[in-house]
């Protein structure tokens, strides 16, 4: 180990010059995102008059943290935020409970129709949501639950779970397929049943993949717009994407752009925190799935 630690990769100028265009693109993109987010953050703590005067970064009237309080309360962001949090968390938990066992069975057991099922999930990932949303809306409308708040929330969660099942199963297939079978063989010798082997041994071993796909599902559901636009026909149901669009439309009457930017920052916060603290798990989960 000591010898391995002493080995250092020599600096290769030609190799680095070949990678220079990629470095430049990444640096420019990072600067663009940093400036954009910085301006939105500054505008969220400024006033509408300062924004239109081009003084959002100067704060001539000081910092206005009350924009966040107004956006959270009277702006309706609290309702949209809590709805999205409910949809995302419940859907992600259900997706793990449904897809992890299914992916494990498809990856580890050979049975009639296994390949057909896997191919069906892959094919389902290519079906545009616009092709199925109208039939789904017809079914839900005929059930008469669109005007029921609780039933509509359950319906949205059901739709989010159903649409993300193919992607989640295919993602987890790789992790379970690359796990060594010696763990299952040792568990079988000790008399451990297959179901207990999965939950006690194989499920924890696929933690990196499960965490990664859960983060992706959370972000996808948090930012989802089209389904919620169709099925969430009430302010008490709308998640953040549809809620912010409604707030943007109302700007022509209220003109509270500072509050709008504060709402954007509040909505952006959960995904930012996920990337900030779990970026290593995301990268490790993806590379782990590729390398096995």
N, C-alpha and C positions, 0 to 999 in steps of 0.2 A: 504493500500500500504506500510505503514511503517513497519507493522508486516511482510509482505511478503519479504521485503528487508532484514530483520534481519535473515531470515531463510537461513542457509548455509548448503550445502551438506557436510556431514562428510566424511573424507578421509577413504576409505575402502581398506586396504592393499591387502586382498585376491582378490578383484575385479580388482585392478590395476595389480596384478601379473598375472592374467589370460589374461589381455590385453597386457602384456609386449611383447610377440612375435610380435604382430601387430605394437606396437610402434617401436620395433627394425627394422622391415622390412621397415617401413616408413622413419625412420631416415637414414638407409643405402641407400635407394633409393634416398632420398633427397640429401645426400652427393655425391652420384654417379652423379646425374644430375648437381649439383653445380660444381663439379670438371670438368666434361665434358664440360660444357658451359664456365667455366673459362679458360680452356685450349684453346678452340676455339677462345675466345675473345683475349687471349694473342697471339695466332698464327696469328690472323688477324692484329695485330699491330706490328708484327715482320717481318722478311725477310725469304724467302725460304731457304736460307743457314742456318740461325739460327734454323729453324724448323727441318731440316735434321740433324743438329749437336746436337739436343736435348736441345738447349738453348732458346726455345721459351718463357719460363717463366722468363728468366734472362734478356732479352732485352740488350744484349751486345752492340748493335749498336743503342740503343734508341728506342723510340716509332715511328712507321711509320704510321701516320694517312693518308698519301697519298695513302695507299692501298685502302681505302674506296673511295677516289676520283677517282682512276683508275678503280675500280670495277664498280662504278656507271656510269662512262662515257664510256671509251673505252671497258670495260668488257661487256657492254650490259645489265647490271642489271637494268638500268633505264627503258629500254623498257619492260623487263619482269615484273618488279615491277608495272609499270603503267598499263600493260595489266591485271595482276592479280587483281589490285585494281579496275579497271573498271568492270571486270567480277564479282568480289565478291560483290561490292556495288550495281550494277544494279540488279544482280540476287537476292540479299537479299531483296531489296525494292520490286521487283516484287513478290517474294514469300510471303511477308507479305500482299501485296494488293490482291493477289489471294487466299491465304490459310486462312487468318483470317476470311473473310466472309464465306468461304466454311465450315470451322470448326464450326463457330457459328451456321450456318443453320443446320448442321448435329447434333450438340449437343443440340439444343434448340427446333427444330421442328420435329414433327412426320409426316412422309409422306411415301408413297409407295416406297420401294426401298432404304430407309435410311440405314438399316442394311446391305443390299447388297453392297451399295457404301462404307460403312465403312470397310466391309470385303475385298472388292477389293483393297482398299488403303493399308490395312495391308498385303495382299498377294503380292502387288506390291513391298513392301519393301524387300521381300525375293527373288526377281528376280535378279540374278547376272548381272552386267552390261556387262560382256563378252558375254552374250546371245543376247543382243540387239544392241551391238555396230556395228557389221558388217552389219545388215540390215539398220541401221541408216546411216552408211557411204555410202551404196549403194544408198539410197534415196538422200542424199546430193550430191553425185557425179553426179547422173543423173540430178540434178537441175542445175549443172554447176556453182556453186557458190564457189567452193573450191579455185579458183584463185583470187577471189575478197576479198580484205582485210576487207572492211566494212561488207560485207555480211557474211563472215566467223566469224567475231566477234559476229554479231547478232545470228548466228547459234549456236555458243558456249554458249552464254548466254541463248538461248532458251533451249538447252540441259541441262544446269545446273539447270535451273528452273524446267524443266519437271522431272528430276530425283529426285529432292529434294522435290517435291510437296507431295508425300505420307507421308514421314516422318514428314514434317512440319504440315500437317493437323492432323495427329494422335497425335502429340505432343500437339497441341493447343486444341484438343477436350476436354482433361481433364480439362483445365482451364475454358473453357466456360461452361462445364457441371457442374462444382462446384460453379459457381457464383449464387447468390441468384436471384430468379425470381421476387422478390418484386420490384427491380429497373425497370424492364420492365413493370410490372403492374402499377407502379406509373407513368411511362412515358406514357403509353397507356391512363391512366385516364386524363392526361394533354393534350391528343390529339397528342402526338408525334408519327410519323409513324415509322414502324419497322426499316427501313434503317437508319433513323436519330438516333433512339435509339441505334443502333449498334455502329455507328461512334462516337456519342457524349457521350455515357454512358458505353457500354459494352467493346468497344475496349480499352479505357483508363484503365478500371478495370483489363484487362488481360495483362497489360503492362509487368509484371514480366515474364510471359510466352513468350510473343512476343520478349522481349529483349533476353531471354535465347536461344530460338530457332534461333534467328537471329545471335547470336554469334556463335552457333554451325554450322550454315549454312555457315557463313563467313569463319570459319576455314576450313571446309570441302572443300569449293570451292577454297580457297587460296592454299590448299595443294593438290588439285586434280591433278592426273598425267595421268591416262590411257586415258580419253577422249581427253584431250589436246594433248597427244602424237599422237593420230589418226587424229584429225581434224585440229590441228594447225601445218600446214606443212610449216610455214614461220616464220622467226625470228621476224617479226613484229606482229605476232599473239601469240607467245608462252608466257605462264605464267611462274611464277618463278620455278615451279617444273621441267618442261621440260627444261627450260633455264639453270638451275643449272646442270642438267644432261649433257646437251651439253657442258657446261663449263668444267665439270669433264672429259669428253672425250678429250677435247682440251688440257688438262694439259700435255698429253704425247708429245705435240709439243711446248707449251709455257713454261711449268714448273713453272708457277706463282702460287704456292700454297698459299702464303700469301694473294694474291688477291682473291683466291677462298674462303678462310675462311672469308675474309671481306665481300664477296658477301653473304655467308651463314648468317652472322650476320645481314646484311641489310634485308634479306628475313625473318629472324626469328623475327625481331623487331615488326611488326604489331600484330602478335598473342601473343607475350609476353606482349605487352601493354594492349591488351584486357584482358588477364588473370590477369594482375597486378591490373588494375583499376576496372574491372567488375567481379571479382571473387565472391564477395558477392551477386551480382545480379544473377550469374549463380547458386550458391548454393540455394539462396532463391527461384529462379524460379523452380528448380527441386523439392525441398521439398514442395513448395507451390502447385505444381501440384499433388504431392503424397497425401498430407494431405487434399487438397481442402480448 
